[in-house]
C-alpha cells in the first residue's frame, strides 16, 4: 500500500472555506493553517546571493550545471520572453484573484483533478494548509491542442474571459519555448548533447499555475507553500516584487530576491530521475507577510503522457548505476494526487511504492 498522510481530510468533515478577502484581516487564524514549530518560517532568512549572468541563455553552461548539482536551481536572464507579456500575465492574475470567491469558484478544482481554482487545499487536507489560492490549467505543445488554454478559460469562466485565454496561451507557449532551450542547455551540461532532452520534451503536456498569497496577520505561524520538491521536470517561476520564495541551501533556508528580468528555474523530481540523480530536485517553500499580497507565475514542464522517464545510457555506468525505475509522468502525478502529499521525499517514496507493486525488478 502507498504511504498515507495522516492529515488527509475525511469525507465526513465539512471542508474549511479559504476566503482570502475575510481571512487576511483575522488575527486568530484557523488552526488548520498553523504549522508545527519545526516547520514554521524563520525570522530574517538570509538572502542567497545568486549571480546574474548577462550572457545569452546558453552561456555559462558549466556554471549552471554546477548549480543544478549543488542547489537544483538557477536564474535565467536574457531569456527572450517579452516583458509586456509577463506584465500582462501579472495584471490578469490581479484581476482573477480580486474577484469575489463565488466568481472564482466557477473554476473550482474537483477532487482528484489537478486543474482549476483551489483555495488552499481545504478539500484535500485538514492540517498544515498553505496560505494561498491557486488557479491551475493544462497546456499542450502538440499542434492538435494549439488553443487548449484559450478553450479552458472560455469554457470554464465564460466568453468575458477571452483575453485571459489569449494572454495565458501566449505565455505558456513562451514558457514551452524557453523550456526547450533550457533542456538543450541541461543536455550539454550533462555531456549528452543538446538534442536528447529537447526532443524528449517536444510536444510536452505541461501545467500552468497562478499563485496568490494574501496577507496573513500571523505570518510567523503559517506558510504560503510548505517545504517540497516539485514532482514535475522543470519549474519556471516568475515572481512579483514582494518576495517570499525560499530555498534550502547549506542546511538553512535562504530567500531568493525578486527580479522582474529573471526567471527562477527549478529542477524537479522527474528531471532528477532523467539525469539519474546527477541533478538534484530543488527543496523550496514560500513564506507570507502581514501587509502585501504576493503573486507568482509557475510553469511546470512535464513530458508527454506516453513518454517513459529513463536516463540516457551515457549517464548510467558501473560507478553510477540506475537510481530510479522507469515510469511515466502520469504515474508519478497520480501518486502525488491520490497517495502522497508532495514533500522533499516524494521521488524516494514513489520509487519504493513502484517496487512494492511488482515482484519483478522495475529497471
One Martini backbone bead per residue (centre of mass of N, CA, C, O) as a GRO file, in nm:
protein
  363
    1UNK     BB    1   0.098   0.035   0.020
    2UNK     BB    2   0.070   0.348   0.016
    3UNK     BB    3   0.134   0.623   0.161
    4UNK     BB    4  -0.032   0.787   0.429
    5UNK     BB    5  -0.181   1.076   0.530
    6UNK     BB    6  -0.301   1.205   0.834
    7UNK     BB    7  -0.416   1.494   0.695
    8UNK     BB    8  -0.653   1.389   0.562
    9UNK     BB    9  -0.954   1.452   0.460
   10UNK     BB   10  -1.260   1.382   0.558
   11UNK     BB   11  -1.566   1.311   0.423
   12UNK     BB   12  -1.730   1.409   0.703
   13UNK     BB   13  -1.594   1.680   0.654
   14UNK     BB   14  -1.619   2.012   0.652
   15UNK     BB   15  -1.477   2.223   0.459
   16UNK     BB   16  -1.276   2.475   0.456
   17UNK     BB   17  -1.298   2.819   0.385
   18UNK     BB   18  -1.089   3.015   0.168
   19UNK     BB   19  -1.124   3.361   0.231
   20UNK     BB   20  -0.920   3.617   0.170
   21UNK     BB   21  -1.106   3.870   0.233
   22UNK     BB   22  -1.119   3.767   0.540
   23UNK     BB   23  -0.850   3.627   0.654
   24UNK     BB   24  -0.645   3.873   0.617
   25UNK     BB   25  -0.785   4.017   0.896
   26UNK     BB   26  -0.715   3.790   1.088
   27UNK     BB   27  -0.564   3.703   1.404
   28UNK     BB   28  -0.725   3.429   1.415
   29UNK     BB   29  -0.617   3.156   1.283
   30UNK     BB   30  -0.670   2.871   1.168
   31UNK     BB   31  -0.534   2.571   1.271
   32UNK     BB   32  -0.483   2.449   0.979
   33UNK     BB   33  -0.246   2.688   0.931
   34UNK     BB   34  -0.071   2.569   1.156
   35UNK     BB   35   0.253   2.500   1.203
   36UNK     BB   36   0.502   2.342   1.305
   37UNK     BB   37   0.770   2.452   1.467
   38UNK     BB   38   0.989   2.309   1.268
   39UNK     BB   39   0.826   2.467   1.005
   40UNK     BB   40   0.845   2.740   1.065
   41UNK     BB   41   0.930   3.039   0.996
   42UNK     BB   42   1.209   3.228   0.972
   43UNK     BB   43   1.370   3.491   1.078
   44UNK     BB   44   1.561   3.644   0.863
   45UNK     BB   45   1.635   3.525   0.598
   46UNK     BB   46   1.884   3.489   0.400
   47UNK     BB   47   2.027   3.597   0.127
   48UNK     BB   48   2.088   3.462  -0.187
   49UNK     BB   49   2.364   3.487  -0.384
   50UNK     BB   50   2.275   3.533  -0.724
   51UNK     BB   51   2.424   3.538  -1.010
   52UNK     BB   52   2.402   3.753  -1.286
   53UNK     BB   53   2.410   3.657  -1.618
   54UNK     BB   54   2.444   3.840  -1.923
   55UNK     BB   55   2.428   3.615  -2.094
   56UNK     BB   56   2.309   3.409  -2.276
   57UNK     BB   57   2.142   3.127  -2.213
   58UNK     BB   58   2.399   2.939  -2.325
   59UNK     BB   59   2.557   3.050  -2.116
   60UNK     BB   60   2.718   2.906  -1.855
   61UNK     BB   61   2.705   2.587  -1.844
   62UNK     BB   62   2.883   2.500  -1.608
   63UNK     BB   63   2.750   2.673  -1.385
   64UNK     BB   64   2.464   2.549  -1.413
   65UNK     BB   65   2.545   2.258  -1.355
   66UNK     BB   66   2.647   2.315  -1.068
   67UNK     BB   67   2.376   2.424  -0.962
   68UNK     BB   68   2.215   2.156  -1.010
   69UNK     BB   69   2.390   1.983  -0.819
   70UNK     BB   70   2.373   2.169  -0.552
   71UNK     BB   71   2.062   2.319  -0.570
   72UNK     BB   72   1.840   2.300  -0.826
   73UNK     BB   73   1.908   2.601  -0.937
   74UNK     BB   74   1.840   2.898  -1.147
   75UNK     BB   75   1.897   3.184  -1.342
   76UNK     BB   76   1.712   3.354  -1.605
   77UNK     BB   77   1.849   3.552  -1.856
   78UNK     BB   78   1.804   3.654  -2.158
   79UNK     BB   79   1.524   3.484  -2.262
   80UNK     BB   80   1.307   3.642  -2.470
   81UNK     BB   81   1.075   3.738  -2.302
   82UNK     BB   82   0.819   3.938  -2.304
   83UNK     BB   83   0.752   4.192  -2.086
   84UNK     BB   84   0.453   4.245  -2.159
   85UNK     BB   85   0.352   3.959  -2.110
   86UNK     BB   86   0.426   3.940  -1.814
   87UNK     BB   87   0.260   4.184  -1.722
   88UNK     BB   88  -0.017   4.077  -1.817
   89UNK     BB   89  -0.017   3.821  -1.641
   90UNK     BB   90  -0.019   3.981  -1.371
   91UNK     BB   91  -0.274   4.155  -1.412
   92UNK     BB   92  -0.474   3.911  -1.446
   93UNK     BB   93  -0.418   3.795  -1.170
   94UNK     BB   94  -0.538   4.028  -1.013
   95UNK     BB   95  -0.823   4.002  -1.130
   96UNK     BB   96  -0.893   3.716  -1.045
   97UNK     BB   97  -0.825   3.738  -0.726
   98UNK     BB   98  -1.035   3.992  -0.703
   99UNK     BB   99  -1.259   3.819  -0.701
  100UNK     BB  100  -1.510   3.673  -0.595
  101UNK     BB  101  -1.539   3.365  -0.476
  102UNK     BB  102  -1.783   3.275  -0.656
  103UNK     BB  103  -1.634   3.331  -0.922
  104UNK     BB  104  -1.384   3.148  -0.886
  105UNK     BB  105  -1.567   2.881  -0.844
  106UNK     BB  106  -1.616   2.823  -1.148
  107UNK     BB  107  -1.306   2.682  -1.133
  108UNK     BB  108  -1.330   2.449  -0.953
  109UNK     BB  109  -1.164   2.203  -0.815
  110UNK     BB  110  -1.171   1.871  -0.839
  111UNK     BB  111  -1.153   1.587  -0.695
  112UNK     BB  112  -0.848   1.453  -0.839
  113UNK     BB  113  -0.766   1.713  -0.966
  114UNK     BB  114  -0.524   1.968  -1.115
  115UNK     BB  115  -0.743   2.161  -1.221
  116UNK     BB  116  -0.806   2.485  -1.113
  117UNK     BB  117  -0.953   2.613  -0.835
  118UNK     BB  118  -0.774   2.686  -0.517
  119UNK     BB  119  -0.840   2.709  -0.165
  120UNK     BB  120  -0.613   2.582  -0.096
  121UNK     BB  121  -0.651   2.237   0.067
  122UNK     BB  122  -0.938   2.197   0.213
  123UNK     BB  123  -1.052   1.926   0.059
  124UNK     BB  124  -0.780   1.736   0.128
  125UNK     BB  125  -0.683   1.881   0.392
  126UNK     BB  126  -0.644   1.941   0.773
  127UNK     BB  127  -0.333   2.024   0.763
  128UNK     BB  128  -0.094   2.225   0.672
  129UNK     BB  129  -0.199   2.475   0.531
  130UNK     BB  130  -0.192   2.688   0.272
  131UNK     BB  131  -0.150   3.045   0.214
  132UNK     BB  132  -0.355   3.008  -0.064
  133UNK     BB  133  -0.411   3.062  -0.412
  134UNK     BB  134  -0.521   2.885  -0.716
  135UNK     BB  135  -0.455   2.851  -1.079
  136UNK     BB  136  -0.500   2.571  -1.293
  137UNK     BB  137  -0.360   2.463  -1.619
  138UNK     BB  138  -0.340   2.327  -1.926
  139UNK     BB  139  -0.068   2.232  -2.154
  140UNK     BB  140   0.000   2.195  -2.512
  141UNK     BB  141   0.245   2.138  -2.780
  142UNK     BB  142   0.046   2.028  -2.956
  143UNK     BB  143  -0.107   2.112  -3.248
  144UNK     BB  144  -0.396   1.988  -3.169
  145UNK     BB  145  -0.361   2.195  -2.888
  146UNK     BB  146  -0.331   2.519  -2.954
  147UNK     BB  147  -0.613   2.616  -2.763
  148UNK     BB  148  -0.638   2.507  -2.462
  149UNK     BB  149  -0.638   2.769  -2.289
  150UNK     BB  150  -0.860   2.929  -2.423
  151UNK     BB  151  -1.079   2.708  -2.383
  152UNK     BB  152  -1.076   2.700  -2.077
  153UNK     BB  153  -1.175   2.990  -2.017
  154UNK     BB  154  -1.432   2.984  -2.188
  155UNK     BB  155  -1.564   2.719  -2.059
  156UNK     BB  156  -1.533   2.807  -1.746
  157UNK     BB  157  -1.577   3.148  -1.741
  158UNK     BB  158  -1.622   3.267  -2.024
  159UNK     BB  159  -1.620   3.508  -2.270
  160UNK     BB  160  -1.497   3.740  -2.075
  161UNK     BB  161  -1.211   3.548  -2.073
  162UNK     BB  162  -1.054   3.574  -2.346
  163UNK     BB  163  -0.801   3.733  -2.266
  164UNK     BB  164  -0.684   3.526  -2.076
  165UNK     BB  165  -0.645   3.305  -2.287
  166UNK     BB  166  -0.447   3.454  -2.472
  167UNK     BB  167  -0.223   3.525  -2.270
  168UNK     BB  168  -0.175   3.230  -2.152
  169UNK     BB  169  -0.111   3.100  -2.418
  170UNK     BB  170   0.138   3.274  -2.481
  171UNK     BB  171   0.291   3.214  -2.221
  172UNK     BB  172   0.315   2.905  -2.254
  173UNK     BB  173   0.467   2.914  -2.522
  174UNK     BB  174   0.711   3.066  -2.407
  175UNK     BB  175   0.780   2.849  -2.191
  176UNK     BB  176   0.825   2.613  -2.383
  177UNK     BB  177   1.055   2.740  -2.541
  178UNK     BB  178   1.238   2.789  -2.298
  179UNK     BB  179   1.254   2.494  -2.204
  180UNK     BB  180   1.400   2.381  -2.456
  181UNK     BB  181   1.651   2.554  -2.418
  182UNK     BB  182   1.721   2.440  -2.137
  183UNK     BB  183   1.749   2.143  -2.231
  184UNK     BB  184   1.996   2.194  -2.397
  185UNK     BB  185   2.173   2.292  -2.167
  186UNK     BB  186   2.151   2.034  -1.987
  187UNK     BB  187   2.266   1.837  -2.193
  188UNK     BB  188   2.543   1.973  -2.220
  189UNK     BB  189   2.618   1.965  -1.911
  190UNK     BB  190   2.596   1.630  -1.925
  191UNK     BB  191   2.724   1.527  -2.214
  192UNK     BB  192   2.462   1.462  -2.446
  193UNK     BB  193   2.364   1.704  -2.569
  194UNK     BB  194   2.100   1.911  -2.710
  195UNK     BB  195   1.865   1.695  -2.814
  196UNK     BB  196   1.750   1.487  -2.616
  197UNK     BB  197   1.563   1.665  -2.422
  198UNK     BB  198   1.420   1.828  -2.632
  199UNK     BB  199   1.278   1.586  -2.770
  200UNK     BB  200   1.134   1.478  -2.516
  201UNK     BB  201   0.965   1.777  -2.479
  202UNK     BB  202   0.826   1.762  -2.724
  203UNK     BB  203   0.496   1.782  -2.674
  204UNK     BB  204   0.418   1.882  -2.410
  205UNK     BB  205   0.246   1.822  -2.080
  206UNK     BB  206   0.151   2.092  -1.903
  207UNK     BB  207   0.161   2.333  -1.620
  208UNK     BB  208  -0.031   2.610  -1.506
  209UNK     BB  209   0.031   2.859  -1.236
  210UNK     BB  210  -0.149   3.064  -1.013
  211UNK     BB  211  -0.024   3.263  -0.743
  212UNK     BB  212  -0.184   3.351  -0.419
  213UNK     BB  213  -0.068   3.556  -0.135
  214UNK     BB  214  -0.210   3.661   0.122
  215UNK     BB  215  -0.235   3.819   0.384
  216UNK     BB  216  -0.104   3.770   0.727
  217UNK     BB  217  -0.132   3.829   1.076
  218UNK     BB  218   0.043   3.532   1.113
  219UNK     BB  219   0.329   3.460   0.948
  220UNK     BB  220   0.482   3.283   1.181
  221UNK     BB  221   0.261   3.022   1.156
  222UNK     BB  222   0.290   3.006   0.841
  223UNK     BB  223   0.246   2.899   0.490
  224UNK     BB  224   0.223   2.923   0.152
  225UNK     BB  225   0.445   2.690   0.116
  226UNK     BB  226   0.566   2.401   0.166
  227UNK     BB  227   0.804   2.182   0.186
  228UNK     BB  228   0.939   2.104  -0.148
  229UNK     BB  229   0.938   1.906  -0.437
  230UNK     BB  230   0.895   1.896  -0.758
  231UNK     BB  231   0.758   1.640  -0.962
  232UNK     BB  232   0.845   1.763  -1.197
  233UNK     BB  233   1.090   1.872  -1.420
  234UNK     BB  234   1.020   2.190  -1.451
  235UNK     BB  235   1.050   2.525  -1.313
  236UNK     BB  236   0.904   2.842  -1.412
  237UNK     BB  237   0.959   3.140  -1.229
  238UNK     BB  238   0.759   3.437  -1.158
  239UNK     BB  239   0.800   3.716  -0.971
  240UNK     BB  240   0.726   3.951  -0.790
  241UNK     BB  241   0.824   4.228  -0.565
  242UNK     BB  242   0.786   4.099  -0.270
  243UNK     BB  243   0.848   3.818  -0.174
  244UNK     BB  244   0.906   3.443  -0.049
  245UNK     BB  245   1.122   3.278  -0.165
  246UNK     BB  246   1.266   2.957  -0.061
  247UNK     BB  247   1.577   2.789  -0.007
  248UNK     BB  248   1.769   2.492   0.056
  249UNK     BB  249   2.094   2.585   0.182
  250UNK     BB  250   2.325   2.471   0.377
  251UNK     BB  251   2.107   2.411   0.611
  252UNK     BB  252   1.927   2.663   0.500
  253UNK     BB  253   1.716   2.926   0.471
  254UNK     BB  254   1.674   3.111   0.162
  255UNK     BB  255   1.641   3.398  -0.017
  256UNK     BB  256   1.480   3.508  -0.326
  257UNK     BB  257   1.508   3.770  -0.497
  258UNK     BB  258   1.344   3.970  -0.686
  259UNK     BB  259   1.327   3.968  -1.064
  260UNK     BB  260   1.180   4.075  -1.347
  261UNK     BB  261   1.427   3.968  -1.552
  262UNK     BB  262   1.380   3.686  -1.405
  263UNK     BB  263   1.407   3.335  -1.380
  264UNK     BB  264   1.318   3.062  -1.190
  265UNK     BB  265   1.495   2.746  -1.205
  266UNK     BB  266   1.368   2.425  -1.140
  267UNK     BB  267   1.434   2.121  -1.033
  268UNK     BB  268   1.277   1.812  -1.068
  269UNK     BB  269   1.207   1.484  -1.015
  270UNK     BB  270   1.196   1.393  -1.314
  271UNK     BB  271   1.480   1.507  -1.386
  272UNK     BB  272   1.636   1.356  -1.177
  273UNK     BB  273   1.578   1.084  -1.314
  274UNK     BB  274   1.691   1.158  -1.601
  275UNK     BB  275   1.988   1.216  -1.454
  276UNK     BB  276   2.041   0.995  -1.234
  277UNK     BB  277   2.086   1.215  -0.986
  278UNK     BB  278   2.282   1.453  -1.070
  279UNK     BB  279   2.031   1.627  -1.043
  280UNK     BB  280   1.864   1.826  -0.818
  281UNK     BB  281   1.602   1.876  -0.633
  282UNK     BB  282   1.429   2.156  -0.524
  283UNK     BB  283   1.413   2.291  -0.207
  284UNK     BB  284   1.104   2.459  -0.118
  285UNK     BB  285   0.933   2.775  -0.030
  286UNK     BB  286   0.666   2.987   0.113
  287UNK     BB  287   0.615   3.307   0.233
  288UNK     BB  288   0.451   3.545   0.437
  289UNK     BB  289   0.265   3.848   0.501
  290UNK     BB  290   0.086   4.134   0.659
  291UNK     BB  291   0.054   4.344   0.392
  292UNK     BB  292   0.128   4.187   0.107
  293UNK     BB  293   0.064   4.060  -0.171
  294UNK     BB  294   0.152   3.757  -0.348
  295UNK     BB  295   0.293   3.670  -0.675
  296UNK     BB  296   0.294   3.390  -0.920
  297UNK     BB  297   0.449   3.222  -1.200
  298UNK     BB  298   0.395   2.870  -1.297
  299UNK     BB  299   0.587   2.644  -1.496
  300UNK     BB  300   0.527   2.294  -1.563
  301UNK     BB  301   0.729   2.068  -1.690
  302UNK     BB  302   0.605   1.798  -1.901
  303UNK     BB  303   0.575   1.515  -2.037
  304UNK     BB  304   0.449   1.318  -2.229
  305UNK     BB  305   0.241   1.066  -2.128
  306UNK     BB  306   0.413   0.828  -2.301
  307UNK     BB  307   0.672   0.889  -2.169
  308UNK     BB  308   0.971   0.745  -2.067
  309UNK     BB  309   1.143   0.760  -1.769
  310UNK     BB  310   1.487   0.768  -1.878
  311UNK     BB  311   1.804   0.752  -1.881
  312UNK     BB  312   2.066   0.790  -2.049
  313UNK     BB  313   2.328   0.579  -2.107
  314UNK     BB  314   2.558   0.794  -2.041
  315UNK     BB  315   2.444   0.803  -1.719
  316UNK     BB  316   2.519   0.488  -1.714
  317UNK     BB  317   2.716   0.302  -1.476
  318UNK     BB  318   2.895   0.132  -1.256
  319UNK     BB  319   2.942   0.401  -1.076
  320UNK     BB  320   2.628   0.479  -1.203
  321UNK     BB  321   2.359   0.354  -1.140
  322UNK     BB  322   2.046   0.309  -1.124
  323UNK     BB  323   1.816   0.508  -0.924
  324UNK     BB  324   1.555   0.467  -1.110
  325UNK     BB  325   1.273   0.382  -1.241
  326UNK     BB  326   1.053   0.334  -1.463
  327UNK     BB  327   0.832   0.598  -1.591
  328UNK     BB  328   0.552   0.804  -1.586
  329UNK     BB  329   0.406   1.095  -1.527
  330UNK     BB  330   0.118   0.992  -1.449
  331UNK     BB  331   0.218   0.812  -1.217
  332UNK     BB  332   0.338   1.035  -1.035
  333UNK     BB  333   0.093   1.220  -1.027
  334UNK     BB  334  -0.105   1.021  -0.898
  335UNK     BB  335   0.056   0.979  -0.639
  336UNK     BB  336   0.026   1.289  -0.547
  337UNK     BB  337  -0.300   1.290  -0.558
  338UNK     BB  338  -0.374   0.995  -0.393
  339UNK     BB  339  -0.104   0.908  -0.185
  340UNK     BB  340   0.079   1.188  -0.179
  341UNK     BB  341   0.238   1.453  -0.022
  342UNK     BB  342   0.435   1.668  -0.136
  343UNK     BB  343   0.792   1.663  -0.086
  344UNK     BB  344   1.131   1.575  -0.025
  345UNK     BB  345   1.036   1.237  -0.070
  346UNK     BB  346   0.877   1.152  -0.326
  347UNK     BB  347   1.068   0.981  -0.509
  348UNK     BB  348   1.132   0.765  -0.298
  349UNK     BB  349   0.839   0.678  -0.242
  350UNK     BB  350   0.770   0.603  -0.534
  351UNK     BB  351   0.984   0.385  -0.572
  352UNK     BB  352   0.882   0.200  -0.345
  353UNK     BB  353   0.597   0.163  -0.459
  354UNK     BB  354   0.679   0.028  -0.726
  355UNK     BB  355   0.829  -0.214  -0.597
  356UNK     BB  356   0.571  -0.322  -0.439
  357UNK     BB  357   0.387  -0.376  -0.704
  358UNK     BB  358   0.637  -0.563  -0.780
  359UNK     BB  359   0.838  -0.863  -0.805
  360UNK     BB  360   0.985  -0.723  -1.022
  361UNK     BB  361   1.199  -0.558  -1.174
  362UNK     BB  362   1.196  -0.195  -1.268
  363UNK     BB  363   1.517  -0.199  -1.417
   0.00000   0.00000   0.00000
